Amino acid sequence: MVHIRGSNFVIDDLSIEDGEPIETLMWNPMHYATYYDHLHILKYLIEDLKINVGLTVPKHSAESEKEPTNSVSFPEDRILVLQIAVDRNNLKVLDYLLNALS
């Protein structure tokens, strides 16, 4: 699921990245489910499909597939789904993800 990619949208209503618009090219279904507050989809992906959360939820190390990856990153920037849940005030999603990640 890590490499499932959708359309490249520009999201400008998140305060992540200092208010800069975010492109969704590197997002996978976990990111979209978190952004749109679809807890039932997150539960299905994690509990029923048993996806590897550690590989699926981190922010990709490059901003697009055309860039070389940057291996230098900060751990607090890695778990983009948590940042999205906090920014969107999706508290049930945040609580579920924190428990799933622990």
C-alpha positions as CSV (number, residue, x, y, z in Angstrom):
1,M,0.0,0.0,0.0
2,V,3.0,2.3,0.5
3,H,3.3,2.8,-3.3
4,I,-0.3,3.3,-4.1
5,R,-0.6,6.8,-5.4
6,G,-3.5,8.9,-6.4
7,S,-4.0,12.2,-8.0
8,N,-1.8,15.1,-7.2
9,F,-3.9,17.7,-5.4
10,V,-2.7,20.9,-3.7
11,I,-4.1,21.2,-0.2
12,D,-3.9,24.7,1.2
13,D,-6.0,24.3,4.4
14,L,-3.4,22.6,6.5
15,S,-1.0,24.5,8.7
16,I,1.7,21.9,8.4
17,E,4.8,23.0,6.5
18,D,4.4,26.6,7.8
19,G,1.2,27.2,5.9
20,E,2.7,26.3,2.6
21,P,0.4,24.4,0.2
22,I,1.0,20.6,0.3
23,E,0.9,18.4,-2.7
24,T,-0.7,15.0,-2.3
25,L,1.3,13.1,-5.0
26,M,3.1,11.0,-2.4
27,W,0.0,10.4,-0.2
28,N,-1.4,6.8,0.2
29,P,-4.9,5.8,1.3
30,M,-3.9,6.2,5.0
31,H,-3.2,9.9,4.4
32,Y,-6.4,10.5,2.6
33,A,-8.5,8.6,5.2
34,T,-6.9,10.7,7.9
35,Y,-7.4,14.0,6.0
36,Y,-11.1,13.2,5.3
37,D,-11.8,11.9,8.9
38,H,-12.7,8.4,7.7
39,L,-12.0,6.4,10.8
40,H,-13.8,3.3,9.5
41,I,-11.3,3.1,6.6
42,L,-8.3,3.5,8.9
43,K,-9.7,0.6,11.0
44,Y,-10.2,-1.5,8.0
45,L,-6.7,-0.9,6.7
46,I,-5.0,-1.5,10.0
47,E,-7.2,-4.2,11.6
48,D,-8.6,-6.2,8.6
49,L,-5.9,-5.8,6.0
50,K,-3.1,-5.7,8.7
51,I,-1.0,-3.2,6.8
52,N,2.4,-2.4,8.2
53,V,1.7,1.0,9.8
54,G,5.4,1.7,10.3
55,L,6.0,1.6,6.6
56,T,2.7,3.2,5.6
57,V,2.2,6.3,7.7
58,P,5.5,8.1,7.6
59,K,6.0,11.1,5.3
60,H,7.8,10.1,2.2
61,S,11.4,11.2,2.2
62,A,11.0,13.1,-1.0
63,E,8.4,15.6,-2.0
64,S,7.8,14.0,-5.3
65,E,8.8,10.9,-7.2
66,K,11.1,12.9,-9.4
67,E,13.3,14.2,-6.5
68,P,16.2,12.2,-5.1
69,T,15.3,11.1,-1.6
70,N,16.7,12.9,1.4
71,S,17.7,10.6,4.2
72,V,18.2,13.4,6.6
73,S,15.0,14.1,8.3
74,F,13.6,14.9,11.7
75,P,11.5,12.2,13.5
76,E,8.8,14.6,14.4
77,D,8.2,15.3,10.7
78,R,7.9,11.6,9.8
79,I,4.4,10.7,10.9
80,L,2.4,12.9,8.6
81,V,-1.0,11.2,9.4
82,L,-0.7,12.3,13.0
83,Q,0.1,15.8,11.9
84,I,-2.9,15.8,9.6
85,A,-5.2,14.5,12.3
86,V,-4.1,17.2,14.7
87,D,-4.3,19.9,12.2
88,R,-7.8,18.8,11.1
89,N,-8.9,18.4,14.7
90,N,-9.9,14.8,14.0
91,L,-9.6,13.7,17.6
92,K,-11.1,10.2,17.2
93,V,-8.8,9.5,14.3
94,L,-5.8,10.8,16.3
95,D,-6.7,8.7,19.4
96,Y,-7.0,5.6,17.2
97,L,-3.8,6.2,15.4
98,L,-1.9,6.9,18.6
99,N,-3.1,3.5,19.9
100,A,-2.3,1.7,16.7
101,L,1.2,3.2,16.5
102,S,2.1,2.3,20.1
